Amino acid sequence: MQIIQEQGTATEVVVVGEALVDIVVTSHGTAEHPGGSPANVAYGLGRLGVPTSLLTSIGDDHHGAAIERHLASAGVELLTGAPTGGRTATATATLASDGSAQYDFDIHWELPAIAPLSLPKILHTGSIATFLEPGAAAVRELLAQVHQRCVVTYDPNIRPALVGSQAQAITVFEELIPFTDVVKLSDEDAHWLYPKDSLENISQRVLDLGAGLVVVTKGSEGSMLSTPAARVLVPSVRSTVADTIGAGDSYMSALIYGLLQTGANGLTPEVLKTLGSRATKAAAITVRRAGANPPTSDELLAELPEHQPAN
């Protein structure tokens, strides 16, 4: 797989990873929504007006068609190989009364034997796509090719049922870090990978492995953004939670949106605060709405009233 750089490309971000259908089970019934962390990030970027492509694999079925329509509605270009002929992956999310989700996955991940024709400003990957073989090996190969030619962002978005043992997951995670510039972890991801370490020590560990910016999201406690030269704490935005599906992905989309404006260099404390605050706001808007429903650029830049659902 090879990416060939072309000047004047319209695509600013290429997202690499799984697209699937979330089957959401609540006490009120069952609903289906296109999802998957990388697909959610791509969709969130499209909603923010960022020219985005998603390199993924879907089946030739009604779930795959639903994903295509969903991404197209946000202007996201779908990059796939020939339809697999099999079924599109699904994730069944059973919601608790507090809006948290437990997941059960039916997924086979294999990266198509194609690649974008042009090098984007930012390449993002993460989640199941970086852990589940055979596709994970192809993702690693792609990152090795592009990491010195564009900014690479990575969100492991750990799913314990799919990443093998903790030791295996740590190995995969740490082998990818040298190919990345920005790494985002939830506090749950961080503590699952390194249960005996503080979030500050985990951030430093990832920086020592080669990342230039490490972001740890802490839910209602806000987020922490660390570089080799600075560490900034950003408070959360108070919200009435409908559910937490897609909140971390919305944060990631808005973080990438900010990086496109600031670049990954020159990350002063003031820039880190701006990046973190905007991403936190995106997540807050998302949790006020059902499903992975990220904000538009107008919503992200508008004033957000406390406790009120976003329109």
ZALOFI-865321 format. One record per atom (N, C-alpha, C, O): x, y, z. Coordinates in steps of 0.02 Angstrom, whole numbers, plus 32768, in hexadecimal, padded with zeros to 4 digits. Example, Ala and Ser with C-alpha at 12.3 -4.5 7.8 and 13.67 -1.06 7.14 Angstrom:
82947EE48186/82677F1F8186/82947F5B8186/82C87F5A81A7/82827F908162/82AC7FCB8165/82858002818A/829E80398192/
This chain:
802B7FC48000/800080008000/802C803E8000/805B80418027/801D806E7FD6/804880A97FD0/801D80E77FC5/7FED80E57F9F/802F811D7FE6/800F815D7FDB/803E81897FB3/807981907FC4/802581A67F7D/804D81D27F52/803682197F5D/7FFB82287F56/806482457F6E/8052828A7F7D/804382B07F3D/806882AD7F0C/800B82D47F3E/7FF983017F07/7FEB83467F24/7FD2834C7F5C/7FFC83797EFF/7FEF83BD7F15/7FA683D07F08/7F8883B87ED8/7F8A83FA7F34/7F4884147F28/7F1083E37F36/7ED883ED7F1D/7F1D83B07F5D/7EE883807F6C/7EB183A17F96/7EBF83CC7FC0/7E73838C7F8B/7E3B83A87FB0/7E3383877FF3/7E1683A58021/7E4C834B7FFC/7E458327803B/7E79833E806D/7EB583398060/7E62835780A6/7E90836D80DA/7E9F8336810D/7ED583338129/7E6E83098118/7E7682D48149/7E618292812A/7E2C828D810B/7E8B825F8132/7E77821A8123/7E7381F58164/7EA381F3818B/7E3A81D68171/7E2F81AC81AB/7E3281638195/7E1481518162/7E57813A81B9/7E5F80F481A8/7E4480CA81E1/7E5B80CF821A/7E1380A081D1/7DF980748206/7DB4805A81F8/7D97806681C2/7D9880388228/7D5A8015821F/7D1D8043821C/7D1A8077823D/7CED802E81F4/7CAA804B81F4/7C7A80128202/7C807FDC81E5/7C4B801D822D/7C1C7FE88240/7BD980068251/7BD08043824E/7BAA7FDD8263/7B697FF48278/7B617FE782C2/7B697FAE82DA/7B52801C82E7/7B428016832F/7AF980018337/7ACC8023831E/7AEE7FCA8359/7AAB7FB5836A/7AA17FC683B4/7ABD7FA683E0/7A797FF983C1/7A7280158404/7A347FF78426/79FC7FFE840D/7A407FD8845E/7A0B7FB78483/79FF7FDD84C4/7A2C7FE584ED/79C27FF584CD/79AF8017850B/796F7FF88525/79527FCA8507/79588011855E/79197FF9857A/78DE800A854F/78A77FEF8558/78E88039851F/78B1804E84F3/78B0802984B0/788280328489/78E4800084A3/78E57FDC8464/792A7FDC8445/795B7FE98467/792D7FCE8404/796C7FC783E0/796D7FF683A4/793B7FFD8380/79A580178399/79AD8042835F/79F280368340/7A2080218363/79F980428300/7A38803882DD/7A52807B82C2/7A2D80A482A7/7A94808582CA/7AB580C282B3/7AF980B08296/7B1D808782B3/7B0D80CD825D/7B5180C48245/7B8380DD8279/7B77810F829A/7BBB80B88281/7BEC80CB82B4/7C2F80AC82A7/7C4480A2826E/7C52809D82DD/7C98808A82DB/7CC280C882E8/7CB680FC82C9/7CF180C48316/7D178100832A/7D36812582EF/7D2C816282EA/7D5C810582C2/7D78812B828A/7D43814A825E/7D4A81838248/7D0D81248250/7CD781418227/7CB7817C824A/7CA581AD822A/7CAF8177828D/7C9381B082B2/7CC081ED82AE/7CA8822582A6/7D0281E282B2/7D30821A82AD/7D2B823A8268/7D2A82788262/7D2982118234/7D22822B81F0/7CE2825281E8/7CE1828881CB/7CAB82368202/7C6A825881FD/7C6C829A8224/7C5282CD820C/7C8B829A825F/7C9082D78286/7CB8830C8261/7CA683478264/7CEE82F88240/7D1583288219/7CEC834481DF/7CEF837F81D0/7CC7831881BE/7C9C832F8187/7C698361819F/7C5C8393817E/7C4B835481DA/7C1A838381F6/7C3B83C78206/7C1983FA8205/7C7C83C68215/7CA084038224/7CB8842681E4/7CD9845A81E8/7CA8840A81AA/7CBB8429816B/7D0084188153/7D1A843A8126/7D2083E5816F/7D6383D2815B/7D60839F8123/7D40836B812B/7D7F83AB80E9/7D81837980B4/7DA3833980CC/7DDF833980DC/7D7D830380D0/7D9382C680F2/7D83828980C8/7D4F828580A8/7DB1825880C9/7DA6821780AB/7DAE81E180E0/7DD681E8810E/7D8881AB80D9/7D8D81728107/7DA2813480E0/7D7F811F80B2/7DDB811880F2/7DF380DA80D5/7DDC80A18102/7DF3809B813A/7DAE807880E9/7D8F80468113/7D7A800A80E9/7D88800780AD/7D597FDB810A/7D3F7F9F80E9/7CF97F928102/7CEE7F8F813F/7CC97F8C80D5/7C847F7D80E8/7C6A7F4580BC/7C847F378086/7C357F2480D4/7C167EEF80AD/7BE57F098079/7BD17F44807B/7BD37EDD804C/7BA37EEF8018/7B5E7EDC8030/7B3F7EAC8018/7B457F038061/7B057EF4807F/7AE27F358094/7AFC7F6B8087/7AA77F2F80B3/7A827F6C80C3/7AA57F9680F9/7A9D7FD380FB/7ACC7F768125/7AF27F9C8156/7B297FC48134/7B357FFE8146/7B4B7FA68103/7B7E7FCA80DD/7B61800580B8/7B7F803B80B6/7B267FFB809A/7B0580328076/7AF2806A80A5/7AF780A58093/7ADD805880E2/7ACB808C8114/7B0880B58127/7B0380F28130/7B428094812E/7B7F80B8813E/7B9280E78106/7BA581218113/7B8D80D180C8/7B9D80FD808F/7B71813B808F/7B8A81728085/7B308132809A/7B02816B809A/7B13819B80D3/7B1281D880CB/7B21817E810D/7B3081A68149/7B6E81D2813E/7B6C820E814C/7BA481B48125/7BE181DA811A/7BD8820E80E3/7BF1824780E8/7BB481FB80AE/7BA7822A8077/7B818268808F/7B8A829E8075/7B55825F80C1/7B2E829780DB/7B5982CC80FB/7B4583068100/7B9682B98111/7BC682E9812E/7BFC82FC80FC/7C2B8320810D/7BF682E480BE/7C2782F5808B/7C6782CD808F/7C9A82E18072/7C66829480B3/7CA2826B80BA/7CA8823B807F/7C788218806D/7CE3823A8060/7CF0820C8029/7D0181C78046/7D2B81C28072/7CE18193802D/7CED81508044/7D1E812D8016/7D1181257FDA/7D5681178032/7D8880F2800C/7D8580A98020/7D9680988059/7D70807F7FF4/7D6C80378002/7D8580107FC6/7D87802A7F8E/7D967FD27FD1/7DA37FA57F9A/7D617F887F82/7D2C7FA47F90/7D657F517F5F/7D287F307F49/7D007F197F85/7D1E7F047FB7/7CBD7F1D7F83/7C967F047FBB/7CAA7EBD7FCD/7CB67E937FA2/7CAC7EAF800E/7CC47E6E8025/7C937E368015/7CA87DFC8013/7C547E46800A/7C237E128000/7C097DF78042/7BD67DD58043/7C2C7E058079/7C167DEF80BB/7BED7E2580DB/7BD87E5580BB/7BE07E1C811C/7BB87E4D813F/7BE37E84815D/7C1C7E7A8170/7BC67EBF8160/7BE67EF8817E/7BEA7EED81CA/7BBB7ED181E8/7C207F0381E8/7C2A7EFA8230/7BF47F1E8258/7BD97F518242/7BE57F038292/7BB67F2282C0/7BD37F258306/7BFD7EFC8319/7BBB7F55832C/7BCA7F5A8374/7B887F658398/7B677F98838E/7B767F3783C2/7B397F3D83E9/7B497F61842A/7B707F478453/7B2C7F9C8434/7B387FC48470/7AFA7FC1849C/7AC47FD78489/7B027FA584D7/7ACC7FA28508/7AD57FDB8539/7B067FDE855E/7AA48009853A/7AAB80468563/7A8F803B85A9/7A59802085B2/7AB5805285DB/7A9E80538620/7A778093862D/7A7380BF8602/7A5980988667/7A2F80D28677/7A5681138679/7A3981498670/7A9881108684/7AC1814D8687/7ADD81618643/7B038190863E/7AC9813C860E/7ADF814C85CB/7B1F812985B5/7B31812E857B/7B41810685E2/7B7D80E285D0/7B6B80A485A7/7B33808C85AA/7B9D808C8580/7B8F80568551/7BBE801B855C/7BF98023856A/7BA17FDE8555/7BC87FA18552/7BC27F84850B/7B8B7F8484EF/7BFA7F6D84EE/7BFB7F5B84A7/7C067F10849C/7C2B7EEF84C1/7BE57EF78467/7BF17EB3844E/7BFC7EB98403/7BD27ED483E0/7C357EA083EA/7C497EAC83A5/7C437E6E8379/7C507E36838F/7C2E7E79833B/7C317E478306/7C577E6782CD/7C3A7E8B82A4/7C997E5B82C9/7CC37E81829B/7CFC7E578280/7D1C7E3182A5/7D087E5F8240/7D457E46821F/7D647E8381FF/7D437EA881DA/7DA57E8F820C/7DC57ECB81F3/7DFE7EB981C4/7E2D7E9681D6/7DF87ED18187/7E2C7EC78154/7E2F7F07812B/7DFE7F1A810B/7E697F28812C/7E707F678108/7E727F5A80BD/7E967F2F80A6/7E4A7F808097/7E4B7F77804E/7E907F838031/7EB87FAA804C/7E9F7F617FFB/7EE07F677FDA/7EE17FA47FAC/7EF67F9F7F72/7ECC7FDD7FC6/7ECE801C7FA2/7EE580527FD2/7EEA8046800E/7EF4808C7FB8/7F0880C37FE3/7EF581047FC1/7EEA81057F85/7EF0813B7FE7/7EE2817C7FC9/7F19818D7F97/7F53817A7F9F/7F0781B27F63/7F3781C47F30/7F6182017F44/7F9382107F23/7F4E82227F7A/7F72825E7F8F/7F7E825C7FD9/7F59823C7FFF/7FB2827D7FEE/7FC4827E8034/7F9C82B58058/7F9F82EF8044/7F7782A4808C/7F5082D680B0/7F7C82FF80DF/7FB782EF80EA/7F5F833480FB/7F828359812F/7F87832F816F/7FB983308192/7F50830C817E/7F4D82E281BA/7F32829D81A7/7F0082998183/7F51826981C0/7F37822581BB/7F25820E8202/7F4F8211822F/7EE881F9820B/7ED181E1824D/7EC08198824A/7EA381808219/7ED18173827F/7EBB812E8285/7EB1811D82CE/7EBE814682FA/7E9880E182DA/7E8F80CC831F/7E5C80958326/7E44807882F5/7E4D80868364/7E1980578378/7E2980108360/7E637FFC835C/7DF47FEB8350/7DFB7FA4833E/7E2B7F9B8304/7E4F7F698301/7E2C7FCA82D6/7E547FC48299/7E9E7FBC82A6/7EC37FA1827D/7EB67FD482E0/7EFD7FD182EE/7F0F7F938318/7F4A7F888326/7EDE7F6C832C/7EEB7F328356/7ED67EF08335/7EF67EBD8341/7EA27EF1830D/7E847EB382F3/7EA47EA082B0/7E9F7EC68280/7EC37E6682AF/7EE17E4D8271/7EAB7E2D8245/7E787E16825F/7EB57E2B8203/7EF37E3C81DF/7EFB7E8681CF/7F317E9B81B9/7EC67EAE81D9/7ECA7EF381C5/7EFC7F1D81EB/7F187F4D81D0/7F077F0B822B/7F347F348254/7F7B7F378237/7F9C7F6A823C/7F927F00821A/7FD57F0081FD/7FDA7F3181C3/800C7F5381BA/7FA47F35819B/7FA37F648163/7FA27FAC817B/7FC07FD8815C/7F7F7FB981B3/7F7E7FFC81CF/7FC4801081E6/7FDB804781DA/7FE77FE28208/802B7FF0821F/8058800081E4/8081802E81E7/80527FDA81AE/807B7FE68173/806D802B8156/809B804E8141/802E803E8154/801B807F8139/803880B78163/805380E88148/803280B181A6/804E80E581D2/809A80EB81C9/80B5812281CA/80BB80B281C1/810380B481B8/811680DA8179/814B80F98176/80EB80D88146/80FA80FA8108/80EF8145810C/8113816C80EC/80BC815B8132/80A881A1812E/80BC81CB816A/80B382088168/80D681AD81A0/80DA81D381DF/810A820E81DC/8104823B8205/8139820E81AE/8166824781A8/815182778171/817482A68161/811782698153/81008290811A/80BF82B58127/80AC82E08100/809D82A4815D/806282C88172/805982BD81BD/8079829281DA/802E82E481DC/801F82DC8223/7FF4829D822C/7FC382948208/80078272825B/7FE18235826A/7FC3823B82AF/7FE7824782E0/7F82823282B4/7F5F823282F5/7F4481EC8302/7F3481C782D4/7F4181D98342/7F3181958355/7F0781948395/7F1A81B383C7/7ED081708393/7EA6816583CE/7E9A811A83D5/7E7380FE83AE/7EBB80F88404/7EB480AF8409/7E6D8098841A/7E5980618406/7E4780C1843E/7E0080B2844B/7DF78068845D/7DD580438439/7E1680548493/7E1D800D84A4/7DD97FEB84AD/7DAD800384D0/7DD17FB2848B/7D987F858495/7DB57F4384AE/7DCA7F1A8486/7DB57F3884F0/7DD77EFD850C/7DC37EBB84ED/7DEC7E8D84E8/7D857EB584D6/7D6E7E7584B9/7D907E668477/7D8C7E2D845F/7DB07E988458/7DC97E8F8414/7E157E99840C/7E307E8C83D7/7E377EAE8441/7E7D7EC08439/7EAD7E8A8454/7EE97E968457/7E937E518468/7EBE7E1D8484/7ECE7E2C84CD/7EA97E5184EE/7F047E1084E4/7F187E1A852A/7F317E618534/7F417E858504/7F357E758573/7F4F7EB78583/7F977EBE8569/7FAA7EF1854D/7FBF7E8A8574/80057E8C855D/80097E948512/80327EBA84F9/7FDF7E7084ED/7FDE7E7684A4/7FCA7EBC848F/7FE87EDA8462/7F977ED784B0/7F7F7F1A849F/7FB47F4F84AC/7FBD7F7D8483/7FD87F4A84E3/800D7F7984F3/80437F7784BD/805B7FAB84A7/80557F3B84A7/80877F338473/80727F558433/80987F7B8415/80347F48841D/801B7F6783E0/801A7FB283E7/80327FD683BB/7FFE7FCA841E/7FF98012842A/803E80338429/804780668407/806D8017844D/80AF80388452/80D780328412/8102805C8405/80CA7FFF83E9/80ED7FFA83A9/80D4802E8377/80F880408349/809680458380/807A80778352/808F80BE8364/809280E98338/809D80CB83A3/80AA811083B9/80E181338392/80DA816D8381/811981118383/814E8134835D/8138814C8318/815A817782FA/8101813182FE/80E7814682BD/80B2817D82C3/8092818E8291/80A9819882FE/807381C8830A/808F820A8323/80C7820E833C/8066823E831C/807682808337/804982928372/806082B183A2/800A827E836E/7FD8828F83A1/7FB5824F83B7/7F9C8229838D/7FB3824383F8/7F9182088413/7F5D821F8445/7F6B82468472/7F1F8208843B/7EE882178469/7ED281D7848B/7EC481A5846A/7ECD81DA84CD/7EB681A184F6/7E7E81B98523/7E8081F1853D/7E4B818F852D/7E1E819C8564/7E3F818585A4/7E6E815D85A2/7E28819D85DD/7E458186861C/7E39813B8625/7E6381188643/7E018121860B/7DF480D9860F/7E2780B285E6/7E41807F85FC/7E3680CB85A9/7E6A80AB8580/7EAC80AB85A5/7ECE807785A9/7EBF80E485BF/7F0080EB85E0/7F0780BC861B/7F3A809B8623/7ED380B98645/7ED6808F8681/7ED180458670/7EEB801B8694/7EAF80358638/7EAD7FEE8623/7EF27FD8860C/7F087FA1861C/7F14800385E6/7F577FF285CE/7F8A7FF18606/7FB57FC58609/7F8780238632/7FBA802C8666/7F97803786AA/7F96806F86C3/7F7B800286C7/7F51800B8703/7F7780258740/7F57803E876F/7FB8801F8742/7FDE8033877D/7FFA807A8778/8018809387A7/7FF1809A873E/800F80DC8733/7FDB81148738/7FA08109872C/7FF3814F8749/7FC8818A8748/7FC181A18700/7FE8818F86D4/7F8D81CA86F3/7F8381E486B0/7FBE8210869A/7FCF8212865F/7FDB823386CA/8015825D86B9/8050823186A3/807382418673/805C81FA86C7/809381CD86B5/808681AA8673/80B4819F864B/804681998667/803581788627/804181A985ED/805C819685B9/802C81E785F6/8038821985C2/8082822085B4/80978223857A/80AA822385E8/80F2822A85DF/810F81ED85BC/813C81F38592/80F681B285CC/810E817585AC/810181778560/812D81658538/80C6818E854D/80B581928506/80DF81C784E3/80F481BE84AA/80EC81FF8505/8119823284E9/815F821584E0/817F822284AD/817681EF8510/81B981D2850C/81BF81A084D2/81F5819584B8/8186818284BF/818681538487/818681778443/818E8156840F/817C81B98444/818481DD8405/814B820B83F2/8152823183C2/8113820A8415/80DC82378404/80EF827F8416/8116828A8445/80D382AF83F1/80E082F58400/80AB8315842A/80B88347844B/806F82F8842A/803783108452/800F82D4846A/7FFC82A98442/800282D184AB/7FD8829C84C8/7F9D82BD84EA/7FA582E98514/7F6282A684D8/7F2482C184F5/7F018288851A/7EF6825284FF/7EF082958559/7ECA82658581/7E8882858593/7E8782B985B5/7E518266857E/7E0F8280858F/7DF7825D85CF/7E02822185D9/7DD7828585FA/7DC4826B863C/7D7A8275864A/7D66827F8684/7D5082748616/7D08827A8620/7CF682BC8640/7D0982F18629/7CD182B78677/7CB982F38699/7CF1831A86BB/7CE7835286D1/7D2D82FD86BE/7D66831F86DC/7D90834586A8/7DC4836086B9/7D7983468669/7D9C836C8637/7DD183438612/7DC98307860A/7E06836485FD/7E3A834285D7/7E7E836085E8/7E8383998600/7EB2833985D9/7EF7834E85E6/7F1E834885A5/7F1E83138586/7F3E837F8591/7F6683808554/7FAE838B8566/7FBF83BB8589/7FDA835D854F/8021835F8563/804E835D8526/8042833684F7/808183878526/80B8838484F6/80F8837D851E/80F78380855B/8131837384FD/817083718523/817E83B0854A/81A683B08579/815E83E88536/816E84288556/813784448583/8143847385A9/80FA8428857F/80C2844785A3/808D841385B3/808683E08591/8066842285E7/802C83F985F8/7FF38428860C/7FFC84548635/7FB8841D85EE/7F7F844985F9/7F43841F860D/7F3783EB85EF/7F1E8436863E/7EDF84178653/7EA58442863A/7EA4847E8645/7E7584228618/7E3C844585FD/7DFD842B861F/7DF183EF861E/7DD58456863E/7D99843E8661/7D6484268630/7D64843885F5/7D3783FD864A/7CFF83E58621/7CC9841A861B/7CCB844C863F/7C9A840F85EE/7C5F843985E7/7C2584138606/7C1883DA85F3/7C0284328635/7BCB840F8657/7B9384018626/7B7D842C8600/7B7A83C28628/7B4883AD85F7/7B17837D8617/7B2883578644/7AD9838085FD/7AA9834C860B/7AB4831585D7/7AAE8322859B/7AC382D885EE/7ADA82A485C1/7A9F827B85A7/7A79825E85CE/7A9982788564/7A6A82498545/7A8B82058541/7A6E81D38558/7AC682018523/7AF181C78526/7B3881DC8513/7B42821484FC/7B6881AF851E/7BAE81C18512/7BC881A584D0/7C0481AA84C3/7B9D818984A7/7BB3816C8467/7BD181A2843B/7BB181D5842D/7C0E81988424/7C2E81C683F5/7C4C82048414/7C67822D83F0/7C49820B8456/7C6482488475/7CAF824E846A/7CC882838458/7CD382178476/7D1B8218846C/7D2E82238424/7D6182438415/7D06820883F6/7D13821283AF/7D07825B839A/7D2C82768371/7CD4827A83B7/7CC882C183AA/7D0182EB83C4/7D16831B83A3/7D1B82D983FF/7D5582FC841A/7D8F82F683E8/7DB1832783DA/7D9A82B983CF/7DD182AD83A0/7DC882D68360/7DF882F48348/7D8B82D78345/7D7E82FD8308/7D8F83478313/7DB0836682E9/7D788362834A/7D8383A98358/7DCD83B78366/7DE683ED8356/7DF083878384/7E38838F838F/7E5D8392834B/7E8883BD8342/7E4B8366831D/7E69836782DB/7E5883A982B7/7E8383C88298/7E1A83BE82BD/7E0383FE82A1/7E2F843782B9/7E4484628293/7E3E843682FA/7E6A846A8316/7EB1846482FE/7ED2849682F1/7ECA842682F8/7F0E841C82E1/7F1884338299/7F4E844A8287/7EE4842D8271/7EE88446822C/7EF48492822B/7F1384AC81FD/7EDA84B3825E/7EE284FC8261/7F2485118281/7F418543826D/7F3A84EA82B3/7F7684FE82D8/7FB584D982C3/7FEC84F282CC/7FAC849D82A6/7FE584728299/7FF9844D82D8/7FE4845F830F/8022841A82D1/803883F2830A/8077840D832A/808F83F2835C/80938442830D/80CE8462832A/80B984A3834C/808284BD833F/80E484BC8377/80D484FB8399/809984F483C9/8071852283CF/809484BB83EA/805C84AF8418/806B84CE845C/807E84AC848B/8061850F845F/806A8533849E/8030852284CD/7FFD850784B8/80378532850D/7FFF8526853B/7FBF85488525/7F89852B852D/7FC385838508/7F8785A684F1/7F66858084B8/7F29857984B5/7F8F85678489/7F74853F8451/7F5584FF846B/7F2084EA8454/7F7684DE849B/7F5B84A084B7/7F1784AD84D8/7EE9848484D1/7F1184E584FC/7ED184F5851B/7E9A84FE84E7/7E6284E784F1/7EAB852084B1/7E7A852B847D/7E6584E8845D/7E2A84DC8452/7E9684BE844D/7E87847D8430/7E5B8453845F/7E2884378449/7E6E8451849E/7E49842884CE/7E03844384DC/7DD4841C84E3/7DFC848484E0/7DBB84A284EF/7D8A849684B6/7D4F848684C2/7DA2849E8479/7D7584938440/7D61844A843A/7D27843A842C/7D90841C8445/7D8183D58442/7D5183C0847A/7D258397846F/7D5B83DC84B5/7D2F83CE84ED/7CE883E584DE/7CB883C384EF/7CE2841F84BF/7CA0843984AD/7C7E840B847B/7C4283FF8480/7CA383F1844B/7C8683C3841A/7C6B8385843C/7C34836D842C/7C91836A846C/7C79832F8490/7C3B833F84B9/7C0D831684BE/7C39837A84D8/7C00838E8500/7BC1839484D6/7B8B838084EC/7BC783AE849A/7B8D83B2846E/7B75836C845B/7B3983608459/7BA4833F844F/7B9282FC843A/7B6D82D58471/7B3C82B38462/7B8482DA84AF/7B6382B384E4/7B1D82CC84F4/7AF682A98513/7B0D830984DF/7ACA832384EA/7A97830784B8/7A5B831484BE/7AB082E18486/7A8482C78452/7A8D827C844E/7AC28262845F/7A5B82598437/7A5D82118433/7A8B81FB83FA/7A89821983C4/7AB381C78406/7ADE81AB83D2/7B1B81D683C3/7B27820983E3/7B4181BF8391/7B7E81E4837C/7B69821C834F/7B6A82158311/7B568255836C/7B3A828E8348/7B6482CC8356/7B5282F48381/7B9C82D38333/7BCC83098342/7BB4834C8329/7B8683508301/7BD483828341/7BBF83C5832D/7BD683D982E8/7C0583BD82CC/7BB3840A82CD/7BCA842D8291/7BFC846382A6/7C03847182E2/7C1D84808276/7C4C84B68286/7C2784F282A5/7C42851282D2/7BEB8500828D/7BC4853882AA/7BB5852A82F3/7BBA8557831D/7BA184ED8303/7B9284DB8349/7BD184DF8374/7BCE84F683AD/7C0984C88358/7C4684C7837F/7C5E850D8390/7C7B851883C5/7C52853C8362/7C6B8580836C/7C3985AD8390/7C4985E483A4/7BFB85948398/7BC785BC83BA/7BCC85B48406/7BEE8587841F/7BAB85E08429/7BA785DA8472/7B7E859D8484/7B4B85908465/7B95857884B6/7B73853B84CB/7B528547850F/7B76854C8541/7B10854D8513/7AEF85598554/7AF6851C8581/7AEF84E3856A/7B03852885C0/7B0B84F185EF/7AC984CD85F9/7A9484EC85FC/7ACE848A85FE/7A97845E8610/7A62845785DA/7A34842F85E1/7A66847D85A3/7A32847A8571/7A48844E8537/7A8284518522/7A1A8425851D/7A2D83FC84E3/7A3F842984A8/7A1E845C849C/7A7384168483/7A85843B8446/7A55842B840F/7A3D83F3840B/7A47845C83E5/7A17845183AE/7A39842E8374/7A1884208341/
